[in-house]
Amino acid sequence: MSLTKNMGTIDRIARTAVALGIVGLYLAGRISGTMAVLLGILGGTLVLTSLVAWCPAYPILGISTRKGGS
């Protein structure tokens, strides 16, 4: 499995926005405990995949959101 970039700009921005939303929910006290931990892991994963522009699920699914494909 190759780490060829497979995420487009809009995909990366959307993932980052969701992660920031999770942070906002946590800081506002809307999530806590196990839910905060699970969503924190999800948010961290979204940020990490956005930074490297590679989603491990995309090659398995045979998709790419990057212009021109992967």
N, CA, C and O atoms as a Maestro MAE file, in Angstrom:
{
 s_m_m2io_version
 :::
 2.0.0
}

f_m_ct {
 s_m_title
 :::
 protein
 m_atom[280] {
  # First column is atom index #
  i_m_mmod_type
  r_m_x_coord
  r_m_y_coord
  r_m_z_coord
  i_m_residue_number
  s_m_chain_name
  s_m_pdb_residue_name
  s_m_pdb_atom_name
  i_m_atomic_number
  :::
  1 25 0.857 -1.186 0.000 1 A "MET " " N  " 7
  2 3 0.000 0.000 0.000 1 A "MET " " CA " 6
  3 2 0.897 1.241 0.000 1 A "MET " " C  " 6
  4 15 1.809 1.363 0.818 1 A "MET " " O  " 8
  5 25 0.628 2.130 -0.905 2 A "SER " " N  " 7
  6 3 1.431 3.327 -1.086 2 A "SER " " CA " 6
  7 2 0.824 4.520 -0.351 2 A "SER " " C  " 6
  8 15 -0.390 4.594 -0.160 2 A "SER " " O  " 8
  9 25 1.679 5.444 0.054 3 A "LEU " " N  " 7
  10 3 1.201 6.664 0.702 3 A "LEU " " CA " 6
  11 2 1.079 7.808 -0.304 3 A "LEU " " C  " 6
  12 15 1.340 8.965 0.028 3 A "LEU " " O  " 8
  13 25 0.685 7.483 -1.520 4 A "THR " " N  " 7
  14 3 0.450 8.494 -2.537 4 A "THR " " CA " 6
  15 2 -0.733 9.356 -2.095 4 A "THR " " C  " 6
  16 15 -1.771 8.841 -1.679 4 A "THR " " O  " 8
  17 25 -0.561 10.662 -2.191 5 A "LYS " " N  " 7
  18 3 -1.635 11.567 -1.769 5 A "LYS " " CA " 6
  19 2 -2.928 11.223 -2.499 5 A "LYS " " C  " 6
  20 15 -2.935 11.044 -3.717 5 A "LYS " " O  " 8
  21 25 -4.026 11.132 -1.741 6 A "ASN " " N  " 7
  22 3 -5.305 10.791 -2.343 6 A "ASN " " CA " 6
  23 2 -6.449 11.678 -1.839 6 A "ASN " " C  " 6
  24 15 -7.623 11.353 -2.022 6 A "ASN " " O  " 8
  25 25 -6.097 12.796 -1.203 7 A "MET " " N  " 7
  26 3 -7.115 13.701 -0.676 7 A "MET " " CA " 6
  27 2 -6.983 15.074 -1.331 7 A "MET " " C  " 6
  28 15 -5.890 15.632 -1.435 7 A "MET " " O  " 8
  29 25 -8.115 15.596 -1.763 8 A "GLY " " N  " 7
  30 3 -8.148 16.931 -2.336 8 A "GLY " " CA " 6
  31 2 -8.265 17.999 -1.264 8 A "GLY " " C  " 6
  32 15 -8.455 17.697 -0.086 8 A "GLY " " O  " 8
  33 25 -8.150 19.237 -1.681 9 A "THR " " N  " 7
  34 3 -8.177 20.376 -0.767 9 A "THR " " CA " 6
  35 2 -9.492 20.472 -0.002 9 A "THR " " C  " 6
  36 15 -9.486 20.682 1.211 9 A "THR " " O  " 8
  37 25 -10.612 20.320 -0.692 10 A "ILE " " N  " 7
  38 3 -11.910 20.431 -0.018 10 A "ILE " " CA " 6
  39 2 -12.059 19.334 1.028 10 A "ILE " " C  " 6
  40 15 -12.560 19.587 2.123 10 A "ILE " " O  " 8
  41 25 -11.636 18.140 0.706 11 A "ASP " " N  " 7
  42 3 -11.674 17.015 1.642 11 A "ASP " " CA " 6
  43 2 -10.846 17.335 2.881 11 A "ASP " " C  " 6
  44 15 -11.293 17.100 4.004 11 A "ASP " " O  " 8
  45 25 -9.651 17.865 2.686 12 A "ARG " " N  " 7
  46 3 -8.764 18.187 3.806 12 A "ARG " " CA " 6
  47 2 -9.360 19.299 4.678 12 A "ARG " " C  " 6
  48 15 -9.281 19.239 5.905 12 A "ARG " " O  " 8
  49 25 -9.952 20.304 4.043 13 A "ILE " " N  " 7
  50 3 -10.569 21.404 4.792 13 A "ILE " " CA " 6
  51 2 -11.764 20.887 5.597 13 A "ILE " " C  " 6
  52 15 -11.948 21.264 6.754 13 A "ILE " " O  " 8
  53 25 -12.568 20.030 4.985 14 A "ALA " " N  " 7
  54 3 -13.738 19.481 5.679 14 A "ALA " " CA " 6
  55 2 -13.318 18.659 6.897 14 A "ALA " " C  " 6
  56 15 -13.931 18.766 7.959 14 A "ALA " " O  " 8
  57 25 -12.287 17.848 6.747 15 A "ARG " " N  " 7
  58 3 -11.812 17.036 7.869 15 A "ARG " " CA " 6
  59 2 -11.299 17.917 9.013 15 A "ARG " " C  " 6
  60 15 -11.558 17.645 10.185 15 A "ARG " " O  " 8
  61 25 -10.573 18.970 8.652 16 A "THR " " N  " 7
  62 3 -10.059 19.888 9.663 16 A "THR " " CA " 6
  63 2 -11.206 20.615 10.358 16 A "THR " " C  " 6
  64 15 -11.166 20.818 11.571 16 A "THR " " O  " 8
  65 25 -12.218 21.007 9.603 17 A "ALA " " N  " 7
  66 3 -13.380 21.692 10.184 17 A "ALA " " CA " 6
  67 2 -14.115 20.784 11.165 17 A "ALA " " C  " 6
  68 15 -14.537 21.238 12.229 17 A "ALA " " O  " 8
  69 25 -14.271 19.514 10.821 18 A "VAL " " N  " 7
  70 3 -14.927 18.567 11.733 18 A "VAL " " CA " 6
  71 2 -14.102 18.421 13.013 18 A "VAL " " C  " 6
  72 15 -14.653 18.399 14.114 18 A "VAL " " O  " 8
  73 25 -12.784 18.322 12.862 19 A "ALA " " N  " 7
  74 3 -11.913 18.201 14.035 19 A "ALA " " CA " 6
  75 2 -12.025 19.445 14.916 19 A "ALA " " C  " 6
  76 15 -12.071 19.331 16.141 19 A "ALA " " O  " 8
  77 25 -12.070 20.619 14.311 20 A "LEU " " N  " 7
  78 3 -12.224 21.852 15.084 20 A "LEU " " CA " 6
  79 2 -13.591 21.899 15.771 20 A "LEU " " C  " 6
  80 15 -13.715 22.415 16.882 20 A "LEU " " O  " 8
  81 25 -14.604 21.362 15.110 21 A "GLY " " N  " 7
  82 3 -15.925 21.272 15.724 21 A "GLY " " CA " 6
  83 2 -15.908 20.394 16.962 21 A "GLY " " C  " 6
  84 15 -16.554 20.710 17.961 21 A "GLY " " O  " 8
  85 25 -15.178 19.300 16.901 22 A "ILE " " N  " 7
  86 3 -15.050 18.409 18.059 22 A "ILE " " CA " 6
  87 2 -14.351 19.136 19.208 22 A "ILE " " C  " 6
  88 15 -14.763 19.026 20.363 22 A "ILE " " O  " 8
  89 25 -13.300 19.875 18.886 23 A "VAL " " N  " 7
  90 3 -12.603 20.664 19.909 23 A "VAL " " CA " 6
  91 2 -13.561 21.674 20.524 23 A "VAL " " C  " 6
  92 15 -13.586 21.851 21.742 23 A "VAL " " O  " 8
  93 25 -14.353 22.338 19.678 24 A "GLY " " N  " 7
  94 3 -15.328 23.314 20.164 24 A "GLY " " CA " 6
  95 2 -16.349 22.687 21.103 24 A "GLY " " C  " 6
  96 15 -16.680 23.264 22.139 24 A "GLY " " O  " 8
  97 25 -16.848 21.507 20.742 25 A "LEU " " N  " 7
  98 3 -17.803 20.810 21.611 25 A "LEU " " CA " 6
  99 2 -17.183 20.469 22.954 25 A "LEU " " C  " 6
  100 15 -17.825 20.602 23.995 25 A "LEU " " O  " 8
  101 25 -15.933 20.030 22.927 26 A "TYR " " N  " 7
  102 3 -15.252 19.691 24.176 26 A "TYR " " CA " 6
  103 2 -15.051 20.936 25.046 26 A "TYR " " C  " 6
  104 15 -15.328 20.914 26.246 26 A "TYR " " O  " 8
  105 25 -14.568 22.018 24.433 27 A "LEU " " N  " 7
  106 3 -14.315 23.245 25.191 27 A "LEU " " CA " 6
  107 2 -15.602 23.867 25.724 27 A "LEU " " C  " 6
  108 15 -15.588 24.530 26.761 27 A "LEU " " O  " 8
  109 25 -16.704 23.659 25.027 28 A "ALA " " N  " 7
  110 3 -17.996 24.187 25.468 28 A "ALA " " CA " 6
  111 2 -18.643 23.290 26.523 28 A "ALA " " C  " 6
  112 15 -19.695 23.624 27.068 28 A "ALA " " O  " 8
  113 25 -18.012 22.159 26.804 29 A "GLY " " N  " 7
  114 3 -18.549 21.250 27.807 29 A "GLY " " CA " 6
  115 2 -19.705 20.404 27.306 29 A "GLY " " C  " 6
  116 15 -20.444 19.835 28.110 29 A "GLY " " O  " 8
  117 25 -19.875 20.309 25.995 30 A "ARG " " N  " 7
  118 3 -20.990 19.536 25.426 30 A "ARG " " CA " 6
  119 2 -20.680 18.043 25.345 30 A "ARG " " C  " 6
  120 15 -21.592 17.218 25.284 30 A "ARG " " O  " 8
  121 25 -19.395 17.698 25.346 31 A "ILE " " N  " 7
  122 3 -19.005 16.289 25.367 31 A "ILE " " CA " 6
  123 2 -17.990 16.078 26.481 31 A "ILE " " C  " 6
  124 15 -17.193 16.965 26.789 31 A "ILE " " O  " 8
  125 25 -18.028 14.898 27.080 32 A "SER " " N  " 7
  126 3 -17.081 14.574 28.144 32 A "SER " " CA " 6
  127 2 -16.966 13.057 28.256 32 A "SER " " C  " 6
  128 15 -17.677 12.318 27.576 32 A "SER " " O  " 8
  129 25 -16.081 12.614 29.102 33 A "GLY " " N  " 7
  130 3 -15.921 11.191 29.364 33 A "GLY " " CA " 6
  131 2 -15.529 10.388 28.136 33 A "GLY " " C  " 6
  132 15 -14.716 10.819 27.318 33 A "GLY " " O  " 8
  133 25 -16.129 9.211 28.029 34 A "THR " " N  " 7
  134 3 -15.811 8.293 26.942 34 A "THR " " CA " 6
  135 2 -16.092 8.913 25.579 34 A "THR " " C  " 6
  136 15 -15.318 8.727 24.640 34 A "THR " " O  " 8
  137 25 -17.185 9.645 25.469 35 A "MET " " N  " 7
  138 3 -17.514 10.280 24.189 35 A "MET " " CA " 6
  139 2 -16.432 11.271 23.790 35 A "MET " " C  " 6
  140 15 -16.065 11.343 22.617 35 A "MET " " O  " 8
  141 25 -15.919 12.035 24.743 36 A "ALA " " N  " 7
  142 3 -14.862 12.998 24.443 36 A "ALA " " CA " 6
  143 2 -13.597 12.282 23.989 36 A "ALA " " C  " 6
  144 15 -12.916 12.744 23.074 36 A "ALA " " O  " 8
  145 25 -13.282 11.165 24.618 37 A "VAL " " N  " 7
  146 3 -12.089 10.403 24.236 37 A "VAL " " CA " 6
  147 2 -12.244 9.846 22.816 37 A "VAL " " C  " 6
  148 15 -11.342 9.973 21.988 37 A "VAL " " O  " 8
  149 25 -13.391 9.233 22.549 38 A "LEU " " N  " 7
  150 3 -13.623 8.656 21.218 38 A "LEU " " CA " 6
  151 2 -13.621 9.726 20.132 38 A "LEU " " C  " 6
  152 15 -13.007 9.548 19.080 38 A "LEU " " O  " 8
  153 25 -14.296 10.817 20.386 39 A "LEU " " N  " 7
  154 3 -14.316 11.899 19.398 39 A "LEU " " CA " 6
  155 2 -12.949 12.569 19.283 39 A "LEU " " C  " 6
  156 15 -12.582 13.050 18.211 39 A "LEU " " O  " 8
  157 25 -12.195 12.602 20.379 40 A "GLY " " N  " 7
  158 3 -10.838 13.137 20.344 40 A "GLY " " CA " 6
  159 2 -9.937 12.296 19.454 40 A "GLY " " C  " 6
  160 15 -9.132 12.833 18.692 40 A "GLY " " O  " 8
  161 25 -10.071 10.985 19.548 41 A "ILE " " N  " 7
  162 3 -9.306 10.087 18.680 41 A "ILE " " CA " 6
  163 2 -9.706 10.294 17.228 41 A "ILE " " C  " 6
  164 15 -8.851 10.368 16.346 41 A "ILE " " O  " 8
  165 25 -11.002 10.387 16.983 42 A "LEU " " N  " 7
  166 3 -11.484 10.644 15.627 42 A "LEU " " CA " 6
  167 2 -10.940 11.971 15.104 42 A "LEU " " C  " 6
  168 15 -10.455 12.045 13.975 42 A "LEU " " O  " 8
  169 25 -11.021 13.016 15.923 43 A "GLY " " N  " 7
  170 3 -10.530 14.332 15.514 43 A "GLY " " CA " 6
  171 2 -9.041 14.320 15.223 43 A "GLY " " C  " 6
  172 15 -8.586 14.923 14.251 43 A "GLY " " O  " 8
  173 25 -8.287 13.635 16.064 44 A "GLY " " N  " 7
  174 3 -6.847 13.525 15.831 44 A "GLY " " CA " 6
  175 2 -6.536 12.797 14.534 44 A "GLY " " C  " 6
  176 15 -5.626 13.178 13.797 44 A "GLY " " O  " 8
  177 25 -7.295 11.753 14.265 45 A "THR " " N  " 7
  178 3 -7.124 11.005 13.029 45 A "THR " " CA " 6
  179 2 -7.453 11.875 11.818 45 A "THR " " C  " 6
  180 15 -6.745 11.841 10.811 45 A "THR " " O  " 8
  181 25 -8.524 12.650 11.919 46 A "LEU " " N  " 7
  182 3 -8.903 13.540 10.821 46 A "LEU " " CA " 6
  183 2 -7.820 14.577 10.547 46 A "LEU " " C  " 6
  184 15 -7.503 14.860 9.392 46 A "LEU " " O  " 8
  185 25 -7.253 15.144 11.610 47 A "VAL " " N  " 7
  186 3 -6.193 16.142 11.432 47 A "VAL " " CA " 6
  187 2 -4.949 15.497 10.829 47 A "VAL " " C  " 6
  188 15 -4.349 16.045 9.904 47 A "VAL " " O  " 8
  189 25 -4.565 14.338 11.350 48 A "LEU " " N  " 7
  190 3 -3.377 13.658 10.834 48 A "LEU " " CA " 6
  191 2 -3.523 13.320 9.352 48 A "LEU " " C  " 6
  192 15 -2.610 13.568 8.563 48 A "LEU " " O  " 8
  193 25 -4.666 12.756 8.974 49 A "THR " " N  " 7
  194 3 -4.858 12.414 7.560 49 A "THR " " CA " 6
  195 2 -4.912 13.669 6.691 49 A "THR " " C  " 6
  196 15 -4.489 13.643 5.535 49 A "THR " " O  " 8
  197 25 -5.427 14.759 7.240 50 A "SER " " N  " 7
  198 3 -5.446 16.022 6.487 50 A "SER " " CA " 6
  199 2 -4.034 16.548 6.270 50 A "SER " " C  " 6
  200 15 -3.714 17.050 5.192 50 A "SER " " O  " 8
  201 25 -3.197 16.437 7.279 51 A "LEU " " N  " 7
  202 3 -1.825 16.935 7.166 51 A "LEU " " CA " 6
  203 2 -1.013 16.165 6.135 51 A "LEU " " C  " 6
  204 15 -0.220 16.759 5.404 51 A "LEU " " O  " 8
  205 25 -1.199 14.864 6.068 52 A "VAL " " N  " 7
  206 3 -0.432 14.056 5.120 52 A "VAL " " CA " 6
  207 2 -1.160 13.870 3.792 52 A "VAL " " C  " 6
  208 15 -0.599 13.309 2.850 52 A "VAL " " O  " 8
  209 25 -2.400 14.335 3.712 53 A "ALA " " N  " 7
  210 3 -3.227 14.257 2.489 53 A "ALA " " CA " 6
  211 2 -3.417 12.824 2.018 53 A "ALA " " C  " 6
  212 15 -3.475 12.564 0.816 53 A "ALA " " O  " 8
  213 25 -3.513 11.907 2.947 54 A "TRP " " N  " 7
  214 3 -3.678 10.490 2.611 54 A "TRP " " CA " 6
  215 2 -4.651 9.845 3.575 54 A "TRP " " C  " 6
  216 15 -4.473 9.928 4.790 54 A "TRP " " O  " 8
  217 25 -5.667 9.209 3.048 55 A "CYS " " N  " 7
  218 3 -6.653 8.489 3.843 55 A "CYS " " CA " 6
  219 2 -6.458 6.997 3.594 55 A "CYS " " C  " 6
  220 15 -6.524 6.557 2.446 55 A "CYS " " O  " 8
  221 25 -6.216 6.205 4.648 56 A "PRO " " N  " 7
  222 3 -5.977 4.780 4.456 56 A "PRO " " CA " 6
  223 2 -7.184 4.019 3.907 56 A "PRO " " C  " 6
  224 15 -7.018 2.953 3.315 56 A "PRO " " O  " 8
  225 25 -8.374 4.538 4.091 57 A "ALA " " N  " 7
  226 3 -9.573 3.855 3.590 57 A "ALA " " CA " 6
  227 2 -9.758 4.048 2.085 57 A "ALA " " C  " 6
  228 15 -10.364 3.202 1.428 57 A "ALA " " O  " 8
  229 25 -9.252 5.134 1.538 58 A "TYR " " N  " 7
  230 3 -9.485 5.432 0.129 58 A "TYR " " CA " 6
  231 2 -8.903 4.386 -0.817 58 A "TYR " " C  " 6
  232 15 -9.598 3.989 -1.752 58 A "TYR " " O  " 8
  233 25 -7.665 3.914 -0.630 59 A "PRO " " N  " 7
  234 3 -7.163 2.869 -1.545 59 A "PRO " " CA " 6
  235 2 -8.001 1.583 -1.468 59 A "PRO " " C  " 6
  236 15 -8.214 0.917 -2.481 59 A "PRO " " O  " 8
  237 25 -8.464 1.247 -0.285 60 A "ILE " " N  " 7
  238 3 -9.292 0.047 -0.117 60 A "ILE " " CA " 6
  239 2 -10.599 0.207 -0.889 60 A "ILE " " C  " 6
  240 15 -11.080 -0.732 -1.524 60 A "ILE " " O  " 8
  241 25 -11.168 1.423 -0.822 61 A "LEU " " N  " 7
  242 3 -12.424 1.704 -1.503 61 A "LEU " " CA " 6
  243 2 -12.228 2.068 -2.977 61 A "LEU " " C  " 6
  244 15 -13.189 2.153 -3.741 61 A "LEU " " O  " 8
  245 25 -10.974 2.280 -3.356 62 A "GLY " " N  " 7
  246 3 -10.675 2.619 -4.744 62 A "GLY " " CA " 6
  247 2 -11.082 4.019 -5.138 62 A "GLY " " C  " 6
  248 15 -11.451 4.261 -6.287 62 A "GLY " " O  " 8
  249 25 -11.019 4.962 -4.181 63 A "ILE " " N  " 7
  250 3 -11.407 6.344 -4.487 63 A "ILE " " CA " 6
  251 2 -10.270 7.310 -4.191 63 A "ILE " " C  " 6
  252 15 -9.301 6.969 -3.512 63 A "ILE " " O  " 8
  253 25 -10.408 8.506 -4.709 64 A "SER " " N  " 7
  254 3 -9.463 9.599 -4.458 64 A "SER " " CA " 6
  255 2 -10.243 10.891 -4.647 64 A "SER " " C  " 6
  256 15 -11.025 11.015 -5.590 64 A "SER " " O  " 8
  257 25 -10.033 11.855 -3.754 65 A "THR " " N  " 7
  258 3 -10.676 13.160 -3.904 65 A "THR " " CA " 6
  259 2 -9.686 14.191 -4.433 65 A "THR " " C  " 6
  260 15 -10.014 15.371 -4.554 65 A "THR " " O  " 8
  261 25 -8.491 13.747 -4.741 66 A "ARG " " N  " 7
  262 3 -7.462 14.631 -5.276 66 A "ARG " " CA " 6
  263 2 -7.698 14.840 -6.765 66 A "ARG " " C  " 6
  264 15 -8.033 13.896 -7.482 66 A "ARG " " O  " 8
  265 25 -7.526 16.063 -7.230 67 A "LYS " " N  " 7
  266 3 -7.702 16.337 -8.657 67 A "LYS " " CA " 6
  267 2 -6.748 15.485 -9.467 67 A "LYS " " C  " 6
  268 15 -5.563 15.385 -9.150 67 A "LYS " " O  " 8
  269 25 -7.260 14.889 -10.487 68 A "GLY " " N  " 7
  270 3 -6.443 14.035 -11.332 68 A "GLY " " CA " 6
  271 2 -6.316 12.628 -10.802 68 A "GLY " " C  " 6
  272 15 -5.598 11.811 -11.377 68 A "GLY " " O  " 8
  273 25 -7.007 12.330 -9.708 69 A "GLY " " N  " 7
  274 3 -6.940 10.980 -9.123 69 A "GLY " " CA " 6
  275 2 -5.673 10.779 -8.342 69 A "GLY " " C  " 6
  276 15 -4.930 11.729 -8.093 69 A "GLY " " O  " 8
  277 25 -5.418 9.539 -7.949 70 A "SER " " N  " 7
  278 3 -4.231 9.261 -7.152 70 A "SER " " CA " 6
  279 2 -3.057 8.842 -8.000 70 A "SER " " C  " 6
  280 15 -1.978 8.573 -7.470 70 A "SER " " O  " 8
  :::
 }
 m_bond[279] {
  # First column is bond index #
  i_m_from
  i_m_to
  i_m_order
  :::
  1 1 2 1
  2 2 3 1
  3 3 4 2
  4 3 5 1
  5 5 6 1
  6 6 7 1
  7 7 8 2
  8 7 9 1
  9 9 10 1
  10 10 11 1
  11 11 12 2
  12 11 13 1
  13 13 14 1
  14 14 15 1
  15 15 16 2
  16 15 17 1
  17 17 18 1
  18 18 19 1
  19 19 20 2
  20 19 21 1
  21 21 22 1
  22 22 23 1
  23 23 24 2
  24 23 25 1
  25 25 26 1
  26 26 27 1
  27 27 28 2
  28 27 29 1
  29 29 30 1
  30 30 31 1
  31 31 32 2
  32 31 33 1
  33 33 34 1
  34 34 35 1
  35 35 36 2
  36 35 37 1
  37 37 38 1
  38 38 39 1
  39 39 40 2
  40 39 41 1
  41 41 42 1
  42 42 43 1
  43 43 44 2
  44 43 45 1
  45 45 46 1
  46 46 47 1
  47 47 48 2
  48 47 49 1
  49 49 50 1
  50 50 51 1
  51 51 52 2
  52 51 53 1
  53 53 54 1
  54 54 55 1
  55 55 56 2
  56 55 57 1
  57 57 58 1
  58 58 59 1
  59 59 60 2
  60 59 61 1
  61 61 62 1
  62 62 63 1
  63 63 64 2
  64 63 65 1
  65 65 66 1
  66 66 67 1
  67 67 68 2
  68 67 69 1
  69 69 70 1
  70 70 71 1
  71 71 72 2
  72 71 73 1
  73 73 74 1
  74 74 75 1
  75 75 76 2
  76 75 77 1
  77 77 78 1
  78 78 79 1
  79 79 80 2
  80 79 81 1
  81 81 82 1
  82 82 83 1
  83 83 84 2
  84 83 85 1
  85 85 86 1
  86 86 87 1
  87 87 88 2
  88 87 89 1
  89 89 90 1
  90 90 91 1
  91 91 92 2
  92 91 93 1
  93 93 94 1
  94 94 95 1
  95 95 96 2
  96 95 97 1
  97 97 98 1
  98 98 99 1
  99 99 100 2
  100 99 101 1
  101 101 102 1
  102 102 103 1
  103 103 104 2
  104 103 105 1
  105 105 106 1
  106 106 107 1
  107 107 108 2
  108 107 109 1
  109 109 110 1
  110 110 111 1
  111 111 112 2
  112 111 113 1
  113 113 114 1
  114 114 115 1
  115 115 116 2
  116 115 117 1
  117 117 118 1
  118 118 119 1
  119 119 120 2
  120 119 121 1
  121 121 122 1
  122 122 123 1
  123 123 124 2
  124 123 125 1
  125 125 126 1
  126 126 127 1
  127 127 128 2
  128 127 129 1
  129 129 130 1
  130 130 131 1
  131 131 132 2
  132 131 133 1
  133 133 134 1
  134 134 135 1
  135 135 136 2
  136 135 137 1
  137 137 138 1
  138 138 139 1
  139 139 140 2
  140 139 141 1
  141 141 142 1
  142 142 143 1
  143 143 144 2
  144 143 145 1
  145 145 146 1
  146 146 147 1
  147 147 148 2
  148 147 149 1
  149 149 150 1
  150 150 151 1
  151 151 152 2
  152 151 153 1
  153 153 154 1
  154 154 155 1
  155 155 156 2
  156 155 157 1
  157 157 158 1
  158 158 159 1
  159 159 160 2
  160 159 161 1
  161 161 162 1
  162 162 163 1
  163 163 164 2
  164 163 165 1
  165 165 166 1
  166 166 167 1
  167 167 168 2
  168 167 169 1
  169 169 170 1
  170 170 171 1
  171 171 172 2
  172 171 173 1
  173 173 174 1
  174 174 175 1
  175 175 176 2
  176 175 177 1
  177 177 178 1
  178 178 179 1
  179 179 180 2
  180 179 181 1
  181 181 182 1
  182 182 183 1
  183 183 184 2
  184 183 185 1
  185 185 186 1
  186 186 187 1
  187 187 188 2
  188 187 189 1
  189 189 190 1
  190 190 191 1
  191 191 192 2
  192 191 193 1
  193 193 194 1
  194 194 195 1
  195 195 196 2
  196 195 197 1
  197 197 198 1
  198 198 199 1
  199 199 200 2
  200 199 201 1
  201 201 202 1
  202 202 203 1
  203 203 204 2
  204 203 205 1
  205 205 206 1
  206 206 207 1
  207 207 208 2
  208 207 209 1
  209 209 210 1
  210 210 211 1
  211 211 212 2
  212 211 213 1
  213 213 214 1
  214 214 215 1
  215 215 216 2
  216 215 217 1
  217 217 218 1
  218 218 219 1
  219 219 220 2
  220 219 221 1
  221 221 222 1
  222 222 223 1
  223 223 224 2
  224 223 225 1
  225 225 226 1
  226 226 227 1
  227 227 228 2
  228 227 229 1
  229 229 230 1
  230 230 231 1
  231 231 232 2
  232 231 233 1
  233 233 234 1
  234 234 235 1
  235 235 236 2
  236 235 237 1
  237 237 238 1
  238 238 239 1
  239 239 240 2
  240 239 241 1
  241 241 242 1
  242 242 243 1
  243 243 244 2
  244 243 245 1
  245 245 246 1
  246 246 247 1
  247 247 248 2
  248 247 249 1
  249 249 250 1
  250 250 251 1
  251 251 252 2
  252 251 253 1
  253 253 254 1
  254 254 255 1
  255 255 256 2
  256 255 257 1
  257 257 258 1
  258 258 259 1
  259 259 260 2
  260 259 261 1
  261 261 262 1
  262 262 263 1
  263 263 264 2
  264 263 265 1
  265 265 266 1
  266 266 267 1
  267 267 268 2
  268 267 269 1
  269 269 270 1
  270 270 271 1
  271 271 272 2
  272 271 273 1
  273 273 274 1
  274 274 275 1
  275 275 276 2
  276 275 277 1
  277 277 278 1
  278 278 279 1
  279 279 280 2
  :::
 }
}
